[in-house]
Amino acid sequence: MRKLGFENWGKYAFEFLSIFIAVVSAFALENWGQERRDRKLLPLF
């Protein structure tokens, strides 16, 4: 059986970072799109 060690920490860190960036980007894009839709529907005078 293989032990989970720290020999592949770079690979795990890269995977975690890429998933984190993807999720944060998705939330940011959704928020940006919602803001644009809100501005189109309710213009400020």
PyMOL Python script that loads the backbone (N, CA, C, O; Angstrom):
from pymol import cmd

cmd.read_pdbstr("""\
ATOM      1  N   MET A   1       0.835  -1.181   0.000  1.00  0.00           N
ATOM      2  CA  MET A   1       0.000   0.000   0.000  1.00  0.00           C
ATOM      3  C   MET A   1       0.886   1.253   0.000  1.00  0.00           C
ATOM      4  O   MET A   1       1.947   1.283   0.623  1.00  0.00           O
ATOM      5  N   ARG A   2       0.435   2.252  -0.692  1.00  0.00           N
ATOM      6  CA  ARG A   2       1.220   3.478  -0.831  1.00  0.00           C
ATOM      7  C   ARG A   2       0.850   4.469   0.259  1.00  0.00           C
ATOM      8  O   ARG A   2      -0.326   4.685   0.554  1.00  0.00           O
ATOM      9  N   LYS A   3       1.870   5.065   0.847  1.00  0.00           N
ATOM     10  CA  LYS A   3       1.633   6.088   1.862  1.00  0.00           C
ATOM     11  C   LYS A   3       1.415   7.436   1.198  1.00  0.00           C
ATOM     12  O   LYS A   3       2.006   7.744   0.164  1.00  0.00           O
ATOM     13  N   LEU A   4       0.560   8.227   1.811  1.00  0.00           N
ATOM     14  CA  LEU A   4       0.384   9.601   1.341  1.00  0.00           C
ATOM     15  C   LEU A   4       1.423  10.459   2.041  1.00  0.00           C
ATOM     16  O   LEU A   4       1.344  10.690   3.248  1.00  0.00           O
ATOM     17  N   GLY A   5       2.377  10.920   1.288  1.00  0.00           N
ATOM     18  CA  GLY A   5       3.427  11.740   1.866  1.00  0.00           C
ATOM     19  C   GLY A   5       3.427  13.113   1.261  1.00  0.00           C
ATOM     20  O   GLY A   5       2.494  13.515   0.567  1.00  0.00           O
ATOM     21  N   PHE A   6       4.482  13.816   1.537  1.00  0.00           N
ATOM     22  CA  PHE A   6       4.593  15.179   1.044  1.00  0.00           C
ATOM     23  C   PHE A   6       5.457  15.261  -0.206  1.00  0.00           C
ATOM     24  O   PHE A   6       5.873  16.352  -0.596  1.00  0.00           O
ATOM     25  N   GLU A   7       5.735  14.126  -0.839  1.00  0.00           N
ATOM     26  CA  GLU A   7       6.580  14.164  -2.025  1.00  0.00           C
ATOM     27  C   GLU A   7       5.876  14.790  -3.224  1.00  0.00           C
ATOM     28  O   GLU A   7       6.540  15.282  -4.136  1.00  0.00           O
ATOM     29  N   ASN A   8       4.550  14.782  -3.239  1.00  0.00           N
ATOM     30  CA  ASN A   8       3.792  15.370  -4.345  1.00  0.00           C
ATOM     31  C   ASN A   8       3.045  16.628  -3.921  1.00  0.00           C
ATOM     32  O   ASN A   8       1.984  16.928  -4.468  1.00  0.00           O
ATOM     33  N   TRP A   9       3.576  17.362  -2.964  1.00  0.00           N
ATOM     34  CA  TRP A   9       2.857  18.529  -2.445  1.00  0.00           C
ATOM     35  C   TRP A   9       2.673  19.597  -3.510  1.00  0.00           C
ATOM     36  O   TRP A   9       1.674  20.317  -3.497  1.00  0.00           O
ATOM     37  N   GLY A  10       3.615  19.709  -4.428  1.00  0.00           N
ATOM     38  CA  GLY A  10       3.500  20.705  -5.489  1.00  0.00           C
ATOM     39  C   GLY A  10       2.314  20.417  -6.395  1.00  0.00           C
ATOM     40  O   GLY A  10       1.594  21.329  -6.800  1.00  0.00           O
ATOM     41  N   LYS A  11       2.117  19.143  -6.708  1.00  0.00           N
ATOM     42  CA  LYS A  11       0.986  18.743  -7.549  1.00  0.00           C
ATOM     43  C   LYS A  11      -0.341  19.041  -6.860  1.00  0.00           C
ATOM     44  O   LYS A  11      -1.269  19.561  -7.479  1.00  0.00           O
ATOM     45  N   TYR A  12      -0.420  18.708  -5.573  1.00  0.00           N
ATOM     46  CA  TYR A  12      -1.655  18.957  -4.830  1.00  0.00           C
ATOM     47  C   TYR A  12      -1.919  20.447  -4.671  1.00  0.00           C
ATOM     48  O   TYR A  12      -3.063  20.893  -4.765  1.00  0.00           O
ATOM     49  N   ALA A  13      -0.875  21.209  -4.432  1.00  0.00           N
ATOM     50  CA  ALA A  13      -1.028  22.653  -4.283  1.00  0.00           C
ATOM     51  C   ALA A  13      -1.510  23.269  -5.596  1.00  0.00           C
ATOM     52  O   ALA A  13      -2.370  24.149  -5.591  1.00  0.00           O
ATOM     53  N   PHE A  14      -0.960  22.808  -6.716  1.00  0.00           N
ATOM     54  CA  PHE A  14      -1.376  23.326  -8.020  1.00  0.00           C
ATOM     55  C   PHE A  14      -2.838  22.985  -8.297  1.00  0.00           C
ATOM     56  O   PHE A  14      -3.586  23.831  -8.787  1.00  0.00           O
ATOM     57  N   GLU A  15      -3.248  21.761  -7.991  1.00  0.00           N
ATOM     58  CA  GLU A  15      -4.647  21.368  -8.207  1.00  0.00           C
ATOM     59  C   GLU A  15      -5.586  22.189  -7.335  1.00  0.00           C
ATOM     60  O   GLU A  15      -6.620  22.661  -7.809  1.00  0.00           O
ATOM     61  N   PHE A  16      -5.237  22.361  -6.073  1.00  0.00           N
ATOM     62  CA  PHE A  16      -6.077  23.148  -5.168  1.00  0.00           C
ATOM     63  C   PHE A  16      -6.171  24.588  -5.646  1.00  0.00           C
ATOM     64  O   PHE A  16      -7.255  25.172  -5.660  1.00  0.00           O
ATOM     65  N   LEU A  17      -5.039  25.160  -6.038  1.00  0.00           N
ATOM     66  CA  LEU A  17      -5.018  26.546  -6.487  1.00  0.00           C
ATOM     67  C   LEU A  17      -5.820  26.733  -7.769  1.00  0.00           C
ATOM     68  O   LEU A  17      -6.531  27.728  -7.911  1.00  0.00           O
ATOM     69  N   SER A  18      -5.717  25.799  -8.694  1.00  0.00           N
ATOM     70  CA  SER A  18      -6.461  25.938  -9.946  1.00  0.00           C
ATOM     71  C   SER A  18      -7.967  25.803  -9.707  1.00  0.00           C
ATOM     72  O   SER A  18      -8.750  26.523 -10.327  1.00  0.00           O
ATOM     73  N   ILE A  19      -8.379  24.907  -8.832  1.00  0.00           N
ATOM     74  CA  ILE A  19      -9.804  24.768  -8.519  1.00  0.00           C
ATOM     75  C   ILE A  19     -10.305  26.010  -7.786  1.00  0.00           C
ATOM     76  O   ILE A  19     -11.404  26.491  -8.060  1.00  0.00           O
ATOM     77  N   PHE A  20      -9.511  26.526  -6.864  1.00  0.00           N
ATOM     78  CA  PHE A  20      -9.883  27.729  -6.122  1.00  0.00           C
ATOM     79  C   PHE A  20     -10.056  28.912  -7.067  1.00  0.00           C
ATOM     80  O   PHE A  20     -11.034  29.652  -6.961  1.00  0.00           O
ATOM     81  N   ILE A  21      -9.122  29.094  -7.983  1.00  0.00           N
ATOM     82  CA  ILE A  21      -9.209  30.199  -8.936  1.00  0.00           C
ATOM     83  C   ILE A  21     -10.425  30.040  -9.837  1.00  0.00           C
ATOM     84  O   ILE A  21     -11.088  31.027 -10.157  1.00  0.00           O
ATOM     85  N   ALA A  22     -10.729  28.811 -10.252  1.00  0.00           N
ATOM     86  CA  ALA A  22     -11.886  28.579 -11.114  1.00  0.00           C
ATOM     87  C   ALA A  22     -13.195  28.919 -10.389  1.00  0.00           C
ATOM     88  O   ALA A  22     -14.084  29.539 -10.972  1.00  0.00           O
ATOM     89  N   VAL A  23     -13.308  28.523  -9.147  1.00  0.00           N
ATOM     90  CA  VAL A  23     -14.545  28.788  -8.389  1.00  0.00           C
ATOM     91  C   VAL A  23     -14.708  30.284  -8.117  1.00  0.00           C
ATOM     92  O   VAL A  23     -15.802  30.827  -8.272  1.00  0.00           O
ATOM     93  N   VAL A  24     -13.632  30.945  -7.716  1.00  0.00           N
ATOM     94  CA  VAL A  24     -13.704  32.378  -7.445  1.00  0.00           C
ATOM     95  C   VAL A  24     -14.027  33.144  -8.729  1.00  0.00           C
ATOM     96  O   VAL A  24     -14.804  34.098  -8.707  1.00  0.00           O
ATOM     97  N   SER A  25     -13.434  32.729  -9.839  1.00  0.00           N
ATOM     98  CA  SER A  25     -13.720  33.377 -11.125  1.00  0.00           C
ATOM     99  C   SER A  25     -15.182  33.195 -11.524  1.00  0.00           C
ATOM    100  O   SER A  25     -15.806  34.126 -12.033  1.00  0.00           O
ATOM    101  N   ALA A  26     -15.725  32.017 -11.298  1.00  0.00           N
ATOM    102  CA  ALA A  26     -17.122  31.770 -11.639  1.00  0.00           C
ATOM    103  C   ALA A  26     -18.044  32.673 -10.822  1.00  0.00           C
ATOM    104  O   ALA A  26     -18.991  33.242 -11.366  1.00  0.00           O
ATOM    105  N   PHE A  27     -17.778  32.809  -9.529  1.00  0.00           N
ATOM    106  CA  PHE A  27     -18.593  33.699  -8.701  1.00  0.00           C
ATOM    107  C   PHE A  27     -18.451  35.150  -9.151  1.00  0.00           C
ATOM    108  O   PHE A  27     -19.440  35.881  -9.205  1.00  0.00           O
ATOM    109  N   ALA A  28     -17.230  35.571  -9.474  1.00  0.00           N
ATOM    110  CA  ALA A  28     -17.009  36.953  -9.900  1.00  0.00           C
ATOM    111  C   ALA A  28     -17.716  37.234 -11.220  1.00  0.00           C
ATOM    112  O   ALA A  28     -18.328  38.291 -11.370  1.00  0.00           O
ATOM    113  N   LEU A  29     -17.647  36.321 -12.173  1.00  0.00           N
ATOM    114  CA  LEU A  29     -18.323  36.518 -13.452  1.00  0.00           C
ATOM    115  C   LEU A  29     -19.838  36.555 -13.292  1.00  0.00           C
ATOM    116  O   LEU A  29     -20.517  37.351 -13.941  1.00  0.00           O
ATOM    117  N   GLU A  30     -20.362  35.700 -12.435  1.00  0.00           N
ATOM    118  CA  GLU A  30     -21.801  35.695 -12.192  1.00  0.00           C
ATOM    119  C   GLU A  30     -22.244  37.001 -11.546  1.00  0.00           C
ATOM    120  O   GLU A  30     -23.281  37.554 -11.911  1.00  0.00           O
ATOM    121  N   ASN A  31     -21.467  37.495 -10.593  1.00  0.00           N
ATOM    122  CA  ASN A  31     -21.775  38.761  -9.938  1.00  0.00           C
ATOM    123  C   ASN A  31     -21.720  39.912 -10.936  1.00  0.00           C
ATOM    124  O   ASN A  31     -22.591  40.782 -10.928  1.00  0.00           O
ATOM    125  N   TRP A  32     -20.704  39.923 -11.792  1.00  0.00           N
ATOM    126  CA  TRP A  32     -20.568  40.964 -12.808  1.00  0.00           C
ATOM    127  C   TRP A  32     -21.752  40.939 -13.770  1.00  0.00           C
ATOM    128  O   TRP A  32     -22.298  41.988 -14.109  1.00  0.00           O
ATOM    129  N   GLY A  33     -22.149  39.750 -14.210  1.00  0.00           N
ATOM    130  CA  GLY A  33     -23.295  39.639 -15.113  1.00  0.00           C
ATOM    131  C   GLY A  33     -24.587  40.087 -14.459  1.00  0.00           C
ATOM    132  O   GLY A  33     -25.424  40.723 -15.099  1.00  0.00           O
ATOM    133  N   GLN A  34     -24.750  39.761 -13.197  1.00  0.00           N
ATOM    134  CA  GLN A  34     -25.958  40.173 -12.472  1.00  0.00           C
ATOM    135  C   GLN A  34     -25.998  41.688 -12.320  1.00  0.00           C
ATOM    136  O   GLN A  34     -27.054  42.303 -12.468  1.00  0.00           O
ATOM    137  N   GLU A  35     -24.855  42.287 -12.026  1.00  0.00           N
ATOM    138  CA  GLU A  35     -24.794  43.755 -11.919  1.00  0.00           C
ATOM    139  C   GLU A  35     -25.174  44.404 -13.246  1.00  0.00           C
ATOM    140  O   GLU A  35     -25.901  45.397 -13.258  1.00  0.00           O
ATOM    141  N   ARG A  36     -24.695  43.857 -14.363  1.00  0.00           N
ATOM    142  CA  ARG A  36     -25.036  44.411 -15.681  1.00  0.00           C
ATOM    143  C   ARG A  36     -26.528  44.287 -15.961  1.00  0.00           C
ATOM    144  O   ARG A  36     -27.149  45.211 -16.487  1.00  0.00           O
ATOM    145  N   ARG A  37     -27.100  43.135 -15.605  1.00  0.00           N
ATOM    146  CA  ARG A  37     -28.545  42.945 -15.813  1.00  0.00           C
ATOM    147  C   ARG A  37     -29.347  43.913 -14.945  1.00  0.00           C
ATOM    148  O   ARG A  37     -30.339  44.487 -15.394  1.00  0.00           O
ATOM    149  N   ASP A  38     -28.910  44.086 -13.714  1.00  0.00           N
ATOM    150  CA  ASP A  38     -29.617  45.008 -12.818  1.00  0.00           C
ATOM    151  C   ASP A  38     -29.548  46.442 -13.327  1.00  0.00           C
ATOM    152  O   ASP A  38     -30.536  47.172 -13.249  1.00  0.00           O
ATOM    153  N   ARG A  39     -28.407  46.849 -13.842  1.00  0.00           N
ATOM    154  CA  ARG A  39     -28.271  48.220 -14.363  1.00  0.00           C
ATOM    155  C   ARG A  39     -29.129  48.429 -15.593  1.00  0.00           C
ATOM    156  O   ARG A  39     -29.651  49.524 -15.804  1.00  0.00           O
ATOM    157  N   LYS A  40     -29.287  47.389 -16.418  1.00  0.00           N
ATOM    158  CA  LYS A  40     -30.139  47.520 -17.604  1.00  0.00           C
ATOM    159  C   LYS A  40     -31.609  47.635 -17.202  1.00  0.00           C
ATOM    160  O   LYS A  40     -32.357  48.413 -17.794  1.00  0.00           O
ATOM    161  N   LEU A  41     -32.022  46.863 -16.199  1.00  0.00           N
ATOM    162  CA  LEU A  41     -33.424  46.859 -15.795  1.00  0.00           C
ATOM    163  C   LEU A  41     -33.808  48.071 -14.964  1.00  0.00           C
ATOM    164  O   LEU A  41     -34.915  48.593 -15.104  1.00  0.00           O
ATOM    165  N   LEU A  42     -32.918  48.519 -14.110  1.00  0.00           N
ATOM    166  CA  LEU A  42     -33.215  49.634 -13.216  1.00  0.00           C
ATOM    167  C   LEU A  42     -32.190  50.742 -13.412  1.00  0.00           C
ATOM    168  O   LEU A  42     -31.233  50.834 -12.642  1.00  0.00           O
ATOM    169  N   PRO A  43     -32.365  51.572 -14.408  1.00  0.00           N
ATOM    170  CA  PRO A  43     -31.380  52.641 -14.630  1.00  0.00           C
ATOM    171  C   PRO A  43     -31.434  53.676 -13.522  1.00  0.00           C
ATOM    172  O   PRO A  43     -32.504  54.026 -13.024  1.00  0.00           O
ATOM    173  N   LEU A  44     -30.260  54.155 -13.150  1.00  0.00           N
ATOM    174  CA  LEU A  44     -30.186  55.196 -12.123  1.00  0.00           C
ATOM    175  C   LEU A  44     -30.332  56.556 -12.773  1.00  0.00           C
ATOM    176  O   LEU A  44     -29.721  56.826 -13.807  1.00  0.00           O
ATOM    177  N   PHE A  45     -31.144  57.416 -12.168  1.00  0.00           N
ATOM    178  CA  PHE A  45     -31.382  58.743 -12.751  1.00  0.00           C
ATOM    179  C   PHE A  45     -30.450  59.758 -12.166  1.00  0.00           C
ATOM    180  O   PHE A  45     -30.504  60.931 -12.536  1.00  0.00           O
TER     181      PHE A  45
END
""", "prot")
cmd.dss("prot")
cmd.show_as("cartoon", "prot")
cmd.util.cbc("prot")
cmd.orient("prot")
